[in-house]
Amino acid sequence: MIIHTAIPYNGALSWKIDDFLNHKKIKFIHNNIYENGIDGLINDIGEKNSLPEKIYVSDDFYIEFTEDGTITNIETMLYGENDKGQLKGFLITYDYKKDSKINIWLNEGEGLSINSDKLLNPFFAILKQSDYRKQVHNWENIKQNQTYSFLYSGKEKVNSEKGLSILDGDADGDGKYNTGLAPSKLSSGGEFSGYMASLYIKNNEDISSFKYLMEPQYISPEILENEHNSEILEDAKSSKRWITDENNGTVYTFVLDDKKIGYRLVVVDAAAGSRFYAFEKSIDSGENWKVINKDPFMDETGSAEGIIFFSNDFGFIGIQGASGQYSQIYSTKDGGLTFRQVNLPMDKVKDIPKEGKEIGLKLDDYKYLSMPESKGNKLYITVTSGEYESNGIQFYSEDAGESWNVLSK
């Protein structure tokens, strides 16, 4: 798939012509990762090709090798600027079972852009600075004849000290070094961001990988929380419905035509899978929030289904039971100061969907109210037998939820 993307022709003749012009095979001389790192690979390629001074990884650099360091597989897409400032790409593959030579496809760098976080040089430095050869030897004592792999993707984030080793040195040549950070720093939360390569045993999930990190930057839990909250707010503002923060269960929405006005349901207590919520409002795009209703669901507990406002003051909130088989909807016309439960005329329903009949459902099984949708000058609510069901009984309102009618089919 990568190869097909890198070669922009589909016809058989065009493929052959393009393959002749842009596909090269190069003898793989420096094929031992212990002796040559990946510098040897780059040098072998550079003997026949003009390579950029600074090389970047498009996605990943994946390499496999045996216990004695013999490289058996390579998959990567490298790129960089030539001496004329033009982007050039190099798709590189090697599989010792298929060919003794390295396969290279050249392209003009379509879809690529310079990203310093994807520099290849730090991978060189990691291989030189780390004790990965010793780690491979330890693994080999546990189980012989394994295939070992390195995966390098440039800068990555890591939030666990398990299997993590921080290396000294200047990875990217910017004159900055590791400033005494240790993996144990993560025991108090937060994360590291730095150039990282992961070493693991191929096809063996029982043994955890080792991660080698250079030039890490520590990001505190407070900064991470602020970044996360900012992302949630931006997502909520761009959404036409609501956004749930999976970290704490808070549900956000902003008024469709006034993004300064926001509302959220905040979990204030929880027990046995059920939550108790408070209702808050913001008038400054989420910078500050104020509790305006301490009990919006009127003593009901569960999991918030959603929250949506069609104007500054008119909106709905929903709560569902832990089983996901029933829910209740509440409406407000004063911006959440007060709510009242939406009661649908289920006694007016004359029939249930045929899909429900086929599995033996009865009207009493339809207890899950979907959040209202606005179409034209009407509001619609669909009642189903559960959270993930789509076939249900529809109701509509023409007076902003004051009254509801069964939608005839």
PAVO-660577 format. One line per 5 residues: number of its first residue (from 1); their letters; for each residue x, y, z of C-alpha. Coordinates in nm, 2 decimals, decimal comma, padded with zeros to 4 digits. Each point is the difference from the previous one (the first is absolute). Layout:
NUM	a	X Y Z; ... $
This chain:
1	miiht	00,00 00,00 00,00; 00,29 00,24 00,09; 00,17 -00,09 -00,33; -00,31 00,05 -00,20; -00,05 00,34 00,16 $
6	aipyn	00,36 00,10 -00,07; -00,02 -00,09 -00,37; -00,28 00,22 -00,15; -00,10 -00,21 -00,30; -00,24 -00,29 -00,04 $
11	galsw	00,03 -00,12 -00,36; 00,23 -00,30 -00,07; 00,23 00,18 -00,25; 00,01 00,32 00,22; 00,09 -00,22 00,30 $
16	kiddf	00,29 -00,16 -00,19; 00,13 00,34 -00,13; -00,03 00,15 00,35; 00,16 -00,30 00,16; 00,29 00,02 -00,24 $
21	lnhkk	00,05 00,37 00,07; -00,06 00,01 00,38; 00,07 -00,35 00,13; 00,35 -00,09 00,10; 00,16 -00,31 00,16 $
26	ikfih	00,31 00,06 00,21; 00,24 -00,26 00,14; -00,04 -00,01 00,38; 00,35 -00,02 00,13; -00,02 00,15 00,35 $
31	nniye	-00,28 -00,23 00,12; 00,09 -00,05 00,36; -00,17 00,24 00,24; 00,25 -00,07 00,28; 00,30 00,09 -00,22 $
36	ngidg	-00,15 00,27 -00,22; -00,32 00,13 00,17; -00,22 00,14 -00,27; 00,28 00,23 -00,12; 00,12 -00,29 -00,21 $
41	lindi	-00,34 -00,03 -00,17; 00,00 00,37 -00,08; 00,36 -00,01 -00,12; -00,08 -00,29 -00,23; -00,30 00,19 -00,15 $
46	gekns	00,21 00,31 -00,03; 00,26 -00,17 -00,21; -00,25 -00,01 -00,29; -00,23 00,29 00,09; 00,03 00,36 00,10 $
51	lpeki	-00,15 00,02 00,35; -00,12 00,31 00,18; 00,23 00,14 00,27; -00,29 -00,02 00,25; -00,22 -00,31 -00,03 $
56	yvsdd	-00,35 -00,04 00,15; -00,23 -00,30 00,06; -00,34 00,03 -00,17; -00,17 -00,24 00,24; 00,21 -00,27 00,16 $
61	fyief	00,34 -00,16 -00,04; -00,04 -00,37 00,06; 00,29 -00,24 00,01; 00,03 -00,37 00,09; 00,32 -00,18 00,09 $
66	tedgt	00,13 -00,33 00,15; 00,18 -00,06 00,32; 00,34 00,05 -00,17; -00,11 00,33 -00,14; -00,07 -00,10 -00,36 $
71	itnie	-00,27 00,22 -00,15; -00,28 -00,20 -00,15; -00,27 00,25 -00,08; -00,04 00,38 -00,05; -00,30 00,21 -00,08 $
76	tmlyg	00,00 00,37 -00,01; -00,06 00,32 -00,19; 00,27 00,26 00,03; 00,00 00,35 -00,14; 00,18 00,33 00,00 $
81	endkg	00,11 00,31 -00,20; 00,26 -00,03 -00,27; 00,26 00,28 -00,06; -00,26 00,19 -00,20; -00,25 00,00 00,28 $
86	qlkgf	-00,22 -00,26 -00,17; -00,17 -00,27 00,20; 00,10 -00,36 -00,10; -00,14 -00,32 00,14; 00,16 -00,35 00,03 $
91	lityd	-00,22 -00,30 00,06; 00,23 -00,27 00,13; -00,07 -00,37 00,05; 00,21 -00,30 00,07; -00,09 -00,36 00,06 $
96	ykkds	00,28 -00,25 00,01; -00,23 -00,29 -00,09; -00,09 00,17 -00,33; 00,31 00,19 -00,11; 00,35 00,05 00,11 $
101	kiniw	-00,02 00,37 -00,11; -00,17 00,31 00,13; -00,30 00,12 -00,20; -00,04 00,37 -00,04; -00,27 00,20 -00,17 $
106	lnege	00,06 00,37 -00,05; -00,27 00,26 -00,01; -00,03 00,38 -00,01; -00,12 00,03 00,36; -00,37 00,03 -00,08 $
111	glsin	-00,20 00,05 00,32; 00,31 00,05 00,22; 00,12 00,30 00,20; 00,29 00,06 00,22; -00,07 -00,10 00,36 $
116	sdkll	00,29 00,03 00,25; -00,18 -00,25 00,23; 00,06 -00,27 -00,26; 00,38 00,05 -00,03; 00,19 -00,33 -00,07 $
121	npffa	00,33 00,10 00,17; -00,13 -00,06 00,35; -00,05 -00,37 -00,09; 00,37 -00,02 -00,09; 00,08 00,15 00,34 $
126	ilkqs	-00,24 -00,23 00,19; 00,17 -00,31 -00,16; 00,34 00,13 00,10; -00,09 00,10 00,36; -00,23 -00,28 00,11 $
131	dyrkq	00,08 -00,34 00,14; -00,25 -00,17 -00,24; 00,25 -00,27 -00,09; 00,02 -00,11 00,36; -00,38 -00,01 00,02 $
136	vhnwe	-00,02 -00,22 -00,30; 00,26 -00,23 00,15; -00,21 -00,02 00,32; -00,31 -00,09 -00,20; 00,19 -00,26 -00,20 $
141	nikqn	00,09 -00,17 00,33; -00,37 -00,04 00,06; -00,10 -00,12 -00,34; 00,23 -00,06 -00,29; -00,02 00,07 -00,38 $
146	qtysf	-00,24 00,30 00,03; -00,04 00,29 -00,24; 00,06 00,34 00,16; -00,15 00,33 -00,12; 00,05 00,37 00,04 $
151	lysgk	-00,27 00,25 -00,08; 00,09 00,37 -00,02; -00,26 00,27 -00,07; 00,19 00,32 00,11; -00,13 00,18 00,30 $
156	ekvns	-00,26 -00,18 00,20; -00,17 00,03 00,34; 00,02 -00,25 00,28; -00,17 00,00 00,34; 00,13 -00,32 00,16 $
161	ekgls	00,35 -00,07 00,14; -00,03 -00,37 -00,07; 00,27 -00,12 -00,24; 00,11 00,36 -00,05; 00,37 00,11 -00,03 $
166	ildgd	00,10 00,36 -00,03; 00,33 00,05 -00,19; 00,25 00,28 00,02; 00,11 00,20 -00,30; -00,11 00,25 -00,26 $
171	adgdg	-00,23 -00,20 -00,23; -00,08 00,26 -00,26; 00,31 00,22 -00,01; -00,17 00,31 00,16; 00,25 00,02 00,29 $
176	kyntg	-00,26 -00,11 00,26; 00,05 -00,30 00,22; -00,20 -00,20 00,25; -00,01 00,21 00,32; 00,01 -00,27 00,27 $
181	lapsk	-00,35 -00,14 -00,06; -00,07 -00,36 00,11; -00,28 -00,24 -00,08; -00,11 00,02 00,37; -00,12 00,35 -00,07 $
186	lssgg	-00,31 -00,15 -00,15; -00,10 -00,16 00,33; -00,16 00,33 00,10; -00,19 00,02 -00,33; 00,06 00,20 -00,32 $
191	efsgy	00,18 -00,12 -00,31; 00,32 00,03 -00,19; 00,03 00,11 -00,36; 00,32 -00,08 -00,19; 00,16 -00,20 -00,27 $
196	masly	-00,08 -00,36 00,07; 00,08 -00,34 -00,15; -00,17 -00,32 00,12; 00,17 -00,34 00,02; -00,20 -00,31 00,01 $
201	iknne	-00,02 -00,37 -00,09; -00,20 -00,05 -00,32; -00,33 -00,19 00,05; 00,05 -00,03 00,38; -00,25 00,20 00,21 $
206	dissf	00,10 -00,18 00,32; 00,32 00,20 00,03; -00,03 00,38 00,03; 00,19 00,23 -00,23; 00,29 00,22 00,10 $
211	kylme	-00,02 00,37 -00,08; 00,31 00,21 -00,05; -00,06 00,38 00,03; 00,23 00,29 -00,08; -00,04 00,37 00,07 $
216	pqyis	-00,33 -00,04 00,20; -00,21 00,29 00,10; -00,21 -00,05 00,32; -00,36 00,11 -00,02; -00,17 00,03 00,34 $
221	peile	-00,35 -00,13 00,08; -00,12 00,36 00,03; 00,12 00,09 -00,35; -00,15 -00,32 -00,14; -00,33 00,07 00,17 $
226	nehns	-00,01 00,36 -00,14; 00,08 -00,13 -00,35; -00,27 -00,26 00,03; -00,26 00,24 00,12; 00,09 00,24 -00,28 $
231	eiled	-00,05 -00,28 -00,26; -00,33 -00,10 00,16; -00,13 00,36 -00,02; 00,11 00,04 -00,36; -00,17 -00,33 -00,09 $
236	akssk	-00,32 00,10 00,18; -00,01 00,34 -00,18; 00,04 -00,16 -00,34; -00,26 -00,27 00,07; -00,37 00,04 -00,09 $
241	rwitd	-00,10 -00,21 00,29; 00,21 -00,09 00,31; 00,34 -00,13 00,11; 00,07 -00,23 00,29; 00,33 00,02 00,18 $
246	enngt	00,09 -00,37 00,05; 00,25 00,09 00,27; -00,26 00,12 00,25; -00,35 -00,04 -00,16; -00,07 00,37 -00,05 $
251	vytfv	-00,23 00,07 -00,29; 00,04 00,33 -00,19; -00,20 00,19 -00,25; 00,00 00,36 -00,14; -00,29 00,18 -00,14 $
256	lddkk	00,00 -00,04 -00,38; -00,02 00,37 -00,09; 00,19 00,14 00,30; 00,32 -00,18 00,09; 00,05 00,22 00,30 $
261	igyrl	-00,29 -00,17 00,18; 00,09 -00,35 00,12; -00,16 -00,26 00,22; 00,13 -00,31 00,16; -00,10 -00,29 00,23 $
266	vvvda	00,26 -00,06 00,26; 00,03 -00,32 00,21; -00,01 00,09 00,36; -00,06 -00,35 00,15; 00,00 -00,36 -00,12 $
271	aagsr	-00,08 -00,34 00,14; -00,07 -00,34 -00,15; 00,02 00,11 -00,36; -00,24 00,30 00,05; 00,10 00,36 00,01 $
276	fyafe	-00,15 00,32 00,15; 00,04 00,31 -00,20; 00,01 00,38 00,05; -00,09 00,24 -00,29; 00,25 00,28 -00,08 $
281	ksids	00,00 00,29 -00,24; 00,27 00,21 -00,17; -00,05 00,34 -00,16; 00,37 00,05 -00,11; 00,06 -00,30 -00,24 $
286	genwk	00,08 -00,24 00,28; 00,26 00,21 00,18; -00,21 00,00 00,32; -00,29 -00,21 00,12; -00,27 00,05 00,26 $
291	vinkd	-00,23 -00,25 00,16; -00,36 00,11 -00,08; -00,18 -00,32 00,09; 00,12 -00,25 00,26; -00,26 -00,26 -00,09 $
296	pfmde	-00,10 00,02 -00,36; -00,13 -00,36 -00,02; -00,21 00,05 00,31; 00,15 -00,28 00,21; 00,05 -00,24 -00,29 $
301	tgsae	00,34 -00,16 -00,04; 00,15 -00,19 -00,29; 00,23 00,10 -00,29; -00,06 00,32 -00,19; -00,14 -00,08 -00,35 $
306	giiff	00,06 00,34 -00,14; -00,06 00,38 00,01; -00,11 00,22 -00,28; -00,12 00,36 -00,02; -00,19 00,15 -00,29 $
311	sndfg	00,03 00,36 00,13; 00,16 00,17 00,29; -00,27 -00,11 00,24; -00,19 -00,29 -00,17; 00,16 -00,34 00,02 $
316	figiq	-00,02 -00,37 00,12; 00,21 -00,23 00,22; -00,03 -00,38 00,02; 00,09 -00,27 00,24; 00,01 -00,37 -00,05 $
321	gasgq	00,00 -00,30 00,23; 00,31 -00,21 00,04; -00,15 -00,28 -00,21; -00,06 00,23 -00,29; -00,35 -00,12 -00,04 $
326	ysqiy	-00,18 00,31 00,11; 00,06 00,38 00,02; -00,18 00,32 00,09; 00,01 00,34 -00,17; -00,04 00,33 00,18 $
331	stkdg	-00,06 00,34 -00,16; 00,07 00,36 00,11; -00,10 00,34 -00,13; 00,18 00,21 00,25; 00,36 -00,10 -00,08 $
336	gltfr	00,01 -00,29 00,25; -00,13 00,18 00,31; -00,29 -00,25 00,00; -00,07 -00,32 -00,19; -00,31 -00,21 -00,05 $
341	qvnlp	-00,03 -00,36 -00,12; -00,11 -00,06 -00,35; -00,31 -00,23 00,00; -00,09 -00,17 -00,33; -00,35 -00,12 -00,07 $
346	mdkvk	00,09 -00,37 -00,01; -00,36 -00,09 00,05; -00,08 00,14 -00,35; 00,24 -00,25 -00,16; -00,20 -00,25 -00,20 $
351	dipke	00,29 -00,22 -00,14; 00,37 -00,07 00,05; 00,26 -00,04 -00,27; -00,01 -00,34 -00,18; 00,36 -00,06 00,10 $
356	gkeig	-00,11 00,00 00,36; -00,29 -00,23 -00,06; 00,22 -00,25 -00,17; 00,20 -00,05 00,32; -00,30 00,01 00,23 $
361	lkldd	00,03 00,36 00,13; -00,31 00,18 00,15; -00,08 00,36 00,04; 00,12 00,00 00,36; 00,35 -00,10 -00,13 $
366	ykyls	00,04 00,34 -00,17; 00,14 00,22 00,27; 00,31 00,16 -00,15; -00,05 00,36 -00,11; 00,25 00,14 -00,25 $
371	mpesk	00,11 00,36 00,04; -00,23 00,24 -00,20; 00,09 00,10 -00,35; -00,12 00,32 -00,18; -00,12 -00,02 -00,36 $
376	gnkly	-00,17 00,31 -00,14; -00,24 00,13 00,27; -00,04 -00,34 00,17; 00,18 -00,20 00,26; 00,02 -00,38 -00,02 $
381	itvts	00,07 -00,26 00,27; 00,03 -00,37 -00,09; -00,08 -00,26 00,27; 00,18 -00,34 -00,03; 00,06 -00,31 00,21 $
386	geyes	00,36 00,09 00,08; 00,29 00,24 -00,04; 00,14 -00,17 -00,31; -00,33 -00,07 -00,18; -00,10 00,21 -00,30 $
391	ngiqf	-00,35 -00,12 -00,08; -00,25 00,17 00,22; -00,32 00,20 00,05; 00,02 00,37 -00,10; -00,16 00,30 00,16 $
396	yseda	00,00 00,36 -00,11; -00,08 00,34 00,15; -00,10 00,31 -00,18; 00,00 00,23 00,31; 00,35 -00,03 00,13 $
401	geswn	-00,06 -00,31 00,21; -00,32 00,12 00,17; -00,19 -00,29 -00,15; 00,09 -00,31 -00,19; -00,17 -00,22 -00,26 $
406	vlsk	00,05 -00,34 -00,15; 00,15 00,02 -00,35; -00,22 -00,20 -00,23; 00,17 -00,22 -00,26 $
